[in-house]
Structure formats: C-alpha cells, structure tokens
Amino acid sequence: MLASPCCQDHSKARGKKSGNAQHDASRSTAWAVVSAAEYHKPEMVLENVEEFTDWALYPAWSQAMAALGYMIAPHVVDCADLGVPQHRVRLFLVCTRSKSPLMLELQRRQHVPAASFLQFDAGRWSAIEKPGRAQATLDRVRNGRERFGNQFIMPYYGKGSGLTGRDNNRPIDTITTLDRWALVRGNEMRMLSANEALAAMSFPAETLRPDNHRLTMHMAGNAVPPLAGKRIIQALMVAT
C-alpha cells in the first residue's frame, strides 16, 4: 500500500503556526494509515514531507504502528534521483512487518531535464514588458537572460524562490499547488501549463484531469509523482 496523508500542515512551506484548527484536521489524516494497517496488514510505504517526523504526535503514531507489528525505515529521497523530471525531496517511510527496519536499495537514475516536457512552441504568451509587471519579475527575467540566453524557465513569485532563471537541461524544481513557474521566450513569457505540470510530476500524457487549470495545478502540487511511487514499491517488492 502506498499512503500519502495530507502534508500541507506539516510542511514549513505552509507558514502557519501550529495549533490552527486547520492543521489539526489535516494532520489527523495520518491516523487513517494506522486504521488501514490494522485492518489490511499490508506492506506499506508512507509518503510525506520531511517535517512529518517533527509532528508532535509522530511518536504516538509510530508507537501505534509498532503495536501492530510494523518496523519503520525512513528514506529521504529526491524524486529526481528516481527519474522524475523534478527536484522534489520527500520522506518515504517503509513500514514492514519484519524483525528490523527494511532499508531499500534505490538505484539512482539519470536526471531527466525540464526540456523533456516544456513546450516553448505552444501556449498563450504575453509581452514581458507591459504595464503592471512587477519589478521583481523583470529582475528575474534580466538575470535569467544573463545566465541562460533568451529561453529558460524561472520562478514567478515568492520570497526565497530565486532571483534568476533555471537551466532547461536540469529537472525543474518543486511543483507547488499554485502557478509558480514561468517560461521565458525572447520578449514573451507564459506560466507553466497544467499539462506541463502533470508531466513534471511524471503523470502519463493520457492522464484524465479536470477542465480547470487552477484545480489541476492544485491537485498536481499535492500529488505523489507516480514514477517515484513505482520505483519505491518496486524496490520494496524486491527486498521482500
């Protein structure tokens, strides 16, 4: 079983103080994993952000899993190392009913570049120099041009998201639930499309999705890259 309880209110990216009722409701979904483990008794992998183990109730959660006979082996993995075209560092807890924690032998794959899914010849583009464009955006474009020329991707918003563009020959950085990434082409730019975001998450091209950009981006940013899940489960099957 691959489990992925809500991560938003464990993540430091959320930026809210603990104790918020929204946090309690979100984090409590981790107990559904214990319930499923008690009933189904599967070999299990739980995916979440690294901060999951900082949760005040993580000791109680892990004790509950131990009471059901599970050993927990934590793996912190960059999904790019599993062949996903995206740097996405996540915690995978391998939970097995074994005598000792089972550490997986994960083969490090060649990184897949963002260029593998970016479509610079498609989409709706707008002029970079236009009224209302934020100065911070213009600065990122200028800095990106100095490093990568006239065609690159860059973070569009947010403190700490970087002051320059990114090389298309590297994996993209983390896909979030909002429009974070922009493509620059000459004097034009556009936001990453929903289909490109799904491809960055390693979803197949034929994946069905809502006919709504914002909802698709939200779902993509909250998802587990299918290829990462596949690689982890394959390694678990070999090990057991």
C-alpha positions as CSV (number, residue, x, y, z in Angstrom):
1,M,0.0,0.0,0.0
2,L,1.2,3.5,-0.8
3,A,-0.2,6.0,1.6
4,S,0.1,9.8,1.4
5,P,-1.8,11.6,4.2
6,C,-2.1,15.3,4.0
7,C,1.2,17.0,4.1
8,Q,0.3,20.7,3.8
9,D,0.1,21.4,7.5
10,H,3.3,19.5,8.3
11,S,5.2,21.5,5.6
12,K,7.3,24.5,6.6
13,A,6.1,26.0,3.3
14,R,2.6,26.5,4.7
15,G,3.9,29.2,7.0
16,K,1.1,29.0,9.6
17,K,1.5,28.5,13.3
18,S,0.8,25.1,14.8
19,G,-2.4,24.9,16.8
20,N,-4.6,26.2,14.0
21,A,-7.7,24.0,13.7
22,Q,-7.0,23.6,10.0
23,H,-3.7,22.0,10.9
24,D,-5.4,19.6,13.3
25,A,-7.9,18.5,10.7
26,S,-5.3,18.0,8.0
27,R,-2.7,16.2,10.1
28,S,-5.2,13.8,11.6
29,T,-5.5,12.1,8.2
30,A,-2.3,10.2,9.2
31,W,-4.4,8.1,11.6
32,A,-6.2,6.7,8.6
33,V,-2.9,4.9,7.8
34,V,-2.9,3.2,11.2
35,S,-6.6,2.2,10.6
36,A,-5.8,0.7,7.2
37,A,-2.7,-1.1,8.6
38,E,-4.7,-2.7,11.4
39,Y,-7.4,-4.0,9.0
40,H,-5.4,-4.9,5.9
41,K,-2.0,-5.6,7.3
42,P,-0.1,-4.7,4.1
43,E,3.5,-3.9,3.4
44,M,3.3,-0.2,3.3
45,V,5.1,3.0,2.1
46,L,4.0,6.3,3.5
47,E,5.0,9.5,1.6
48,N,5.1,12.9,3.1
49,V,7.3,16.0,3.6
50,E,10.3,15.6,5.8
51,E,8.7,17.6,8.6
52,F,6.2,14.7,9.1
53,T,8.5,13.3,11.8
54,D,8.5,16.6,13.6
55,W,4.8,16.3,14.3
56,A,4.0,16.4,18.0
57,L,2.0,13.2,17.6
58,Y,4.6,11.4,15.5
59,P,5.9,9.4,18.5
60,A,2.4,8.2,19.3
61,W,1.8,7.5,15.6
62,S,4.9,5.4,15.3
63,Q,4.1,3.6,18.5
64,A,0.7,2.7,17.2
65,M,2.3,1.2,14.1
66,A,4.8,-0.7,16.2
67,A,1.9,-2.1,18.3
68,L,0.6,-3.5,15.0
69,G,3.9,-5.2,14.4
70,Y,5.4,-2.7,12.0
71,M,9.0,-1.6,11.7
72,I,9.6,1.8,10.2
73,A,12.5,2.6,7.9
74,P,12.7,6.3,6.9
75,H,14.1,7.2,3.4
76,V,14.5,10.9,2.4
77,V,14.6,10.9,-1.4
78,D,14.9,13.5,-4.1
79,C,12.4,12.3,-6.7
80,A,14.7,13.5,-9.5
81,D,17.0,10.7,-8.4
82,L,14.2,8.2,-9.3
83,G,13.8,9.6,-12.8
84,V,11.1,12.2,-12.2
85,P,11.9,15.4,-14.1
86,Q,11.6,17.4,-10.9
87,H,13.6,18.1,-7.8
88,R,11.1,17.1,-5.1
89,V,12.6,16.0,-1.8
90,R,10.2,13.8,0.2
91,L,10.1,11.4,3.1
92,F,9.2,7.8,2.3
93,L,8.5,5.6,5.4
94,V,8.9,2.0,4.5
95,C,6.6,0.1,7.0
96,T,7.1,-3.7,7.1
97,R,6.0,-6.4,9.4
98,S,9.7,-7.6,9.8
99,K,12.1,-8.2,12.5
100,S,14.1,-5.0,11.8
101,P,13.5,-1.9,9.7
102,L,13.9,-2.5,6.0
103,M,16.2,0.0,4.2
104,L,15.7,-0.2,0.4
105,E,18.4,-0.2,-2.2
106,L,17.2,2.6,-4.5
107,Q,19.0,2.8,-7.8
108,R,19.9,6.4,-8.6
109,R,18.6,7.2,-12.0
110,Q,19.9,9.7,-14.5
111,H,18.2,13.1,-14.1
112,V,15.6,14.0,-16.7
113,P,15.7,17.6,-17.8
114,A,12.8,20.0,-17.8
115,A,13.3,20.3,-21.5
116,S,11.7,16.8,-21.8
117,F,8.2,18.3,-21.1
118,L,8.4,22.1,-21.7
119,Q,6.7,23.3,-24.9
120,F,8.2,26.6,-26.0
121,D,6.2,26.4,-29.3
122,A,2.8,26.2,-27.6
123,G,0.6,28.0,-25.1
124,R,-0.6,31.6,-24.7
125,W,2.3,34.1,-24.4
126,S,2.3,37.7,-23.3
127,A,4.8,40.5,-23.5
128,I,7.3,40.7,-20.7
129,E,7.4,44.5,-20.8
130,K,3.9,45.5,-20.1
131,P,2.1,47.8,-17.6
132,G,1.7,46.3,-14.2
133,R,4.5,43.7,-14.5
134,A,6.3,43.5,-11.1
135,Q,9.8,44.8,-11.0
136,A,10.9,41.6,-9.2
137,T,9.7,39.6,-12.2
138,L,11.6,41.9,-14.6
139,D,14.7,41.4,-12.5
140,R,14.4,37.7,-12.7
141,V,14.0,37.8,-16.4
142,R,17.0,40.0,-16.8
143,N,19.1,37.8,-14.5
144,G,17.9,34.7,-16.3
145,R,18.8,36.1,-19.7
146,E,22.4,36.8,-18.5
147,R,22.8,33.2,-17.4
148,F,20.7,31.2,-20.0
149,G,20.0,33.4,-23.0
150,N,16.5,34.0,-24.3
151,Q,14.8,30.7,-23.5
152,F,14.5,29.4,-19.9
153,I,12.2,28.8,-17.0
154,M,12.1,30.8,-13.8
155,P,10.2,31.1,-10.5
156,Y,7.5,33.7,-10.9
157,Y,6.7,34.6,-7.4
158,G,7.6,34.2,-3.7
159,K,10.3,35.2,-1.3
160,G,13.1,32.7,-1.5
161,S,12.0,31.3,-4.8
162,G,15.2,32.5,-6.5
163,L,16.4,35.6,-8.3
164,T,17.3,34.0,-11.6
165,G,16.1,31.5,-14.1
166,R,16.9,27.8,-14.3
167,D,18.6,25.8,-16.9
168,N,16.2,23.8,-19.1
169,N,18.7,20.9,-19.1
170,R,18.1,20.3,-15.4
171,P,15.0,18.9,-13.7
172,I,12.5,21.7,-12.7
173,D,12.3,22.5,-9.0
174,T,9.3,21.5,-6.9
175,I,5.8,21.8,-8.5
176,T,3.6,23.5,-5.9
177,T,-0.2,23.9,-5.8
178,L,-0.1,27.4,-7.4
179,D,1.3,28.9,-10.6
180,R,5.0,29.1,-9.5
181,W,6.9,28.6,-12.8
182,A,7.1,30.8,-15.9
183,L,8.6,30.1,-19.3
184,V,10.6,32.9,-21.0
185,R,10.9,33.0,-24.8
186,G,12.6,36.1,-26.2
187,N,10.4,39.1,-25.2
188,E,7.5,36.9,-24.2
189,M,6.5,34.8,-21.2
190,R,3.8,32.5,-20.0
191,M,3.0,30.4,-17.0
192,L,3.7,26.6,-16.9
193,S,0.6,24.9,-18.3
194,A,-1.4,22.3,-16.3
195,N,-0.3,19.6,-18.8
196,E,3.3,20.5,-18.3
197,A,2.9,20.4,-14.5
198,L,1.4,16.9,-14.7
199,A,4.3,15.9,-17.0
200,A,6.8,17.3,-14.4
201,M,5.1,15.1,-11.9
202,S,5.6,12.1,-14.2
203,F,1.9,11.6,-14.9
204,P,1.3,10.0,-18.3
205,A,0.1,12.2,-21.2
206,E,-3.2,10.4,-21.3
207,T,-4.0,11.1,-17.6
208,L,-7.5,12.5,-17.1
209,R,-7.7,15.8,-15.4
210,P,-10.3,18.5,-14.6
211,D,-11.0,21.0,-17.3
212,N,-9.8,23.7,-14.9
213,H,-6.2,25.0,-14.8
214,R,-6.2,26.1,-11.1
215,L,-7.8,22.9,-9.8
216,T,-5.3,20.8,-11.9
217,M,-2.4,22.7,-10.6
218,H,-3.7,22.3,-7.0
219,M,-4.0,18.5,-7.5
220,A,-0.6,18.2,-9.2
221,G,1.2,20.1,-6.4
222,N,-0.4,17.8,-3.8
223,A,0.3,14.6,-5.6
224,V,2.9,11.9,-5.3
225,P,4.9,11.5,-8.6
226,P,3.6,8.2,-9.9
227,L,7.1,7.2,-11.1
228,A,8.6,7.8,-7.7
229,G,5.9,5.7,-6.1
230,K,6.5,3.0,-8.7
231,R,10.3,2.9,-8.1
232,I,9.8,2.8,-4.3
233,I,7.3,0.0,-4.5
234,Q,9.4,-2.0,-7.0
235,A,12.4,-1.8,-4.6
236,L,10.2,-2.9,-1.7
237,M,8.9,-5.9,-3.7
238,V,12.5,-6.9,-4.5
239,A,13.6,-6.5,-0.9
240,T,10.7,-8.6,0.5
